[in-house]
Amino acid sequence: MPGKVSIVGAGPGPADLLTVRAAQALRAAEVVLHDDLVSAEVLSLCSSSAELINVGKRCRRHGTSQEQINALMIQHARQNRDVVRLKSGDPAVFGRLGEELDALREAEIPFAVIPGITAAAAAASAAELTLTDRRSASTLVVITPHNAGENLRPKLALDLERTTFAVYMPGPDYANTARELMEMGFDSATPCAVVSNACRTSQKVCFLTLDSLRSAPTIVAPAVLIVGWVARANKPRNLCLSANGLLNAEGRTRAATGNLAVDAYELAVKSAYPPAIDGTNVTSSPSLNL
């Protein structure tokens, strides 16, 4: 009798955002095949005797092929071992879950799927907005530009004024992503939020417009781009929330400018948007030219 494969969503990174069932599966696992983006905090929940194998695939970097991952799941399960295939976010959202389920079914390996918090939900939480505010959006589109070389344009008739787009893996060419969205019909003034490392201590949230997104500074992956009027969030455009303090145009922490007008502006911003519970602070975006 073969062992069982549990395909587990690791969520955005913090271990306390895992489901109880996911944590139980990790503690019981003898083999864990994990994505590159799974945090060390989550992996620390595994048994000290478990075999941890990084099978991550990152954009523009060589990694373990999907065929190799399928073969590893089957190989270890046939050795009567409890296997966890640990995926960042939720396995069913851009996680190649279908290919892995097909391989397990063909090999007659028992399996279970344990969901996790997907990146769009984590990004919305980090940005303190809702993806489906009924006053602004009646449609949610989850999309990635890294889907077999296709561009962003879905073959759908959408009311873009009432549509929220959650774009997974939107970089590093944000200028091209913004251009494609505007070619779809989005106005250049459409609000958007770029969330990097959602729910982690290195989290950063930038509130922009599609026009300013084209010249946005380097944004650390993994990131999610939220586009639509839900991203207004009652915050001024071209502001970033960060856990690292005030940033200058190069993204480095900087001291007060000595410019009374600029420092007064920043004081007003910090008063309007005080630090969040996790220590997140408001910082200025390069587009403010401070």
C-alpha positions in Angstrom: 0.0 0.0 0.0 1.6 3.3 -1.0 1.9 6.3 1.3 -0.3 9.4 0.9 0.6 12.7 -0.7 -0.8 15.9 0.9 -0.7 18.9 -1.4 -0.6 21.8 1.1 -0.9 25.5 0.8 1.7 27.3 2.8 0.0 30.7 2.5 2.0 34.0 2.3 4.8 33.1 4.7 4.0 33.5 8.4 3.4 30.1 10.1 0.5 31.5 12.1 -1.4 32.0 8.8 -1.4 28.3 8.1 -4.5 26.2 8.6 -4.5 23.8 11.5 -4.8 20.9 9.1 -1.7 22.2 7.1 0.4 22.4 10.3 -0.7 18.8 11.3 0.3 17.5 7.8 3.7 19.1 8.1 4.4 17.6 11.5 3.4 14.2 10.3 5.3 14.3 7.0 8.3 12.1 6.3 9.2 13.9 3.0 8.4 17.6 2.2 8.8 18.8 -1.4 8.6 22.5 -1.0 8.5 25.6 -3.2 11.4 28.1 -3.1 9.1 30.8 -1.7 8.0 28.8 1.3 9.4 30.5 4.4 11.8 29.0 6.9 9.3 29.7 9.6 6.8 27.4 7.9 9.5 24.7 7.3 10.4 24.8 10.9 7.1 23.1 11.7 8.3 19.9 10.0 9.7 17.0 12.0 13.4 17.1 12.6 13.5 13.7 10.9 11.7 14.8 7.8 13.5 15.0 4.5 13.1 18.5 3.1 13.6 18.8 -0.7 13.5 22.2 -2.4 11.8 21.8 -5.8 11.2 25.5 -6.3 10.8 27.1 -9.7 11.4 30.8 -10.0 11.0 33.1 -13.0 14.1 33.1 -15.2 15.9 30.6 -13.0 16.4 27.0 -13.6 14.8 24.7 -11.1 13.2 21.3 -10.7 10.9 20.5 -13.7 7.2 19.7 -13.2 7.9 16.2 -14.5 10.6 15.7 -11.9 8.4 16.9 -9.1 5.6 14.5 -10.2 8.1 11.7 -10.2 9.5 12.5 -6.7 6.0 12.6 -5.2 5.2 9.2 -6.7 8.6 7.7 -5.9 8.4 8.6 -2.2 4.8 7.6 -1.8 5.5 4.2 -3.3 8.1 3.8 -0.6 5.2 4.0 1.9 6.2 7.4 3.1 3.9 10.3 4.1 4.7 13.0 1.5 3.8 16.7 1.7 4.0 18.8 -1.5 4.2 22.2 0.0 3.2 25.2 -2.2 3.4 28.9 -1.5 0.0 30.5 -1.3 -2.9 28.2 -2.3 -2.2 25.1 -4.4 -5.2 25.7 -6.7 -4.2 29.2 -7.8 -1.4 29.3 -10.3 0.2 26.3 -8.5 0.1 23.7 -11.2 -2.1 21.6 -9.0 -4.0 20.1 -11.9 -0.8 18.5 -13.4 0.2 17.0 -10.1 -3.3 15.6 -9.4 -3.3 14.0 -12.8 0.0 12.4 -12.2 -1.1 11.1 -8.8 -4.3 9.7 -10.1 -2.5 7.9 -13.0 -0.1 6.4 -10.5 -3.0 5.4 -8.2 -1.5 7.3 -5.2 -3.9 8.5 -2.6 -3.8 12.3 -2.0 -5.5 15.2 -0.2 -5.5 18.9 -1.0 -5.2 21.4 1.9 -5.9 25.0 0.9 -3.9 28.0 1.9 -4.2 31.8 1.8 -3.6 32.8 -1.8 -1.5 35.8 -2.7 -4.3 38.0 -3.8 -6.1 37.7 -0.4 -2.8 38.3 1.5 -2.1 41.4 -0.7 -5.6 42.8 -0.1 -5.2 42.3 3.7 -1.8 44.0 3.6 -3.2 46.9 1.6 -6.2 47.1 3.9 -8.7 46.9 1.0 -11.3 44.5 -0.3 -11.1 43.0 -3.7 -14.8 42.9 -4.1 -16.2 46.1 -2.5 -19.7 46.1 -3.8 -19.6 49.9 -4.3 -16.7 49.6 -6.7 -16.4 46.1 -8.1 -18.7 43.4 -9.3 -16.0 41.3 -11.0 -12.7 39.9 -9.8 -10.2 38.7 -12.4 -7.1 36.7 -11.2 -4.5 36.6 -13.8 -0.7 36.2 -14.5 1.3 37.5 -17.4 3.6 34.5 -17.1 1.1 32.0 -18.5 2.7 30.3 -21.4 3.8 33.6 -22.9 0.4 35.0 -23.2 -0.3 38.7 -22.5 -2.7 40.0 -20.0 -5.7 40.4 -22.2 -8.5 38.0 -21.2 -10.9 37.1 -23.9 -13.8 38.5 -22.0 -16.2 41.4 -22.2 -15.7 43.2 -18.9 -16.9 46.5 -17.4 -13.5 47.7 -16.4 -14.9 50.4 -14.2 -16.3 47.7 -11.9 -13.6 45.1 -12.3 -10.7 44.4 -10.0 -7.7 42.7 -11.5 -5.3 40.8 -9.2 -2.2 40.2 -11.2 0.2 37.6 -9.9 3.9 37.9 -10.8 3.4 41.3 -12.4 7.1 42.2 -12.7 9.8 42.9 -13.3 8.7 44.8 -16.3 6.0 46.9 -14.7 6.0 49.4 -17.6 4.9 46.7 -20.0 2.3 45.4 -17.5 0.8 48.9 -17.1 0.8 49.4 -20.9 -1.1 46.1 -21.5 -3.7 47.0 -18.9 -4.2 50.4 -20.4 -4.5 48.8 -23.9 -7.2 46.7 -22.5 -9.1 49.8 -21.7 -8.1 50.8 -18.1 -7.7 54.6 -17.7 -4.2 55.8 -16.9 -5.6 57.3 -13.7 -6.9 53.9 -12.4 -5.7 53.3 -8.9 -3.6 50.3 -8.2 -1.6 48.8 -5.3 1.6 46.8 -5.6 2.2 44.5 -2.6 5.6 42.9 -2.1 6.1 40.1 0.4 2.5 40.4 1.7 2.1 39.6 5.4 5.8 39.2 6.0 8.0 41.5 8.1 9.5 42.8 4.8 6.1 43.7 3.4 5.8 46.8 1.3 2.6 48.3 -0.2 2.7 51.0 -2.8 -0.4 52.9 -3.8 0.0 54.2 -7.4 -2.0 54.8 -10.6 -1.4 52.8 -13.8 0.4 55.9 -15.2 2.9 56.1 -12.3 3.3 52.3 -12.2 5.2 52.6 -15.5 8.0 54.4 -13.7 7.7 52.6 -10.4 11.0 51.8 -8.6 12.3 48.2 -8.3 9.7 46.1 -6.4 11.0 43.0 -4.7 9.3 39.7 -5.7 7.1 38.0 -4.9 4.5 40.7 -5.6 0.9 41.1 -6.5 -0.6 44.0 -8.4 -4.2 45.0 -7.5 -5.8 47.2 -10.2 -9.2 48.9 -9.9 -11.2 51.5 -7.9 -11.1 49.2 -4.8 -7.4 50.2 -4.6 -8.2 53.8 -3.7 -8.3 52.7 0.0 -8.8 56.4 1.0 -5.0 56.9 0.7 -3.2 59.5 -1.4 -1.6 58.1 -4.6 2.1 57.6 -4.8 2.6 56.6 -1.2 4.2 53.4 0.1 3.7 51.5 3.3 6.8 49.8 4.5 8.3 48.2 7.6 11.6 49.9 6.9 11.0 53.6 7.6 11.4 56.5 5.2 12.8 55.8 1.8 14.6 58.0 -0.7 14.4 57.7 -4.5 16.9 54.8 -4.5 14.9 52.9 -1.9 17.4 53.5 0.9 16.4 54.6 4.4 17.0 58.3 4.7 17.0 61.0 7.4 14.9 64.1 7.6 15.4 66.4 4.6 15.8 69.7 6.4 13.2 71.0 4.0 10.4 72.3 6.2 7.7 71.8 3.6 8.7 68.2 2.9 9.1 67.3 6.6 5.7 68.9 7.4 4.1 66.8 4.6 5.7 63.7 6.0 4.5 64.5 9.5 1.0 65.0 8.2 1.2 61.7 6.4 2.4 59.8 9.5 -0.3 61.4 11.5 -3.0 60.4 9.0 -1.7 56.9 8.6 -0.1 55.8 11.9 2.0 52.6 12.1 -0.1 49.4 11.9 0.0 46.8 14.5 2.8 45.0 12.8 5.1 48.1 12.8 4.3 49.1 9.2 5.1 52.7 8.5 4.2 55.2 5.8 7.0 56.2 3.4 7.3 58.4 0.5 7.4 57.1 -3.1 10.1 58.2 -5.6 7.4 59.7 -7.7 7.0 62.4 -5.0 10.5 63.6 -5.7 11.2 64.3 -2.1 
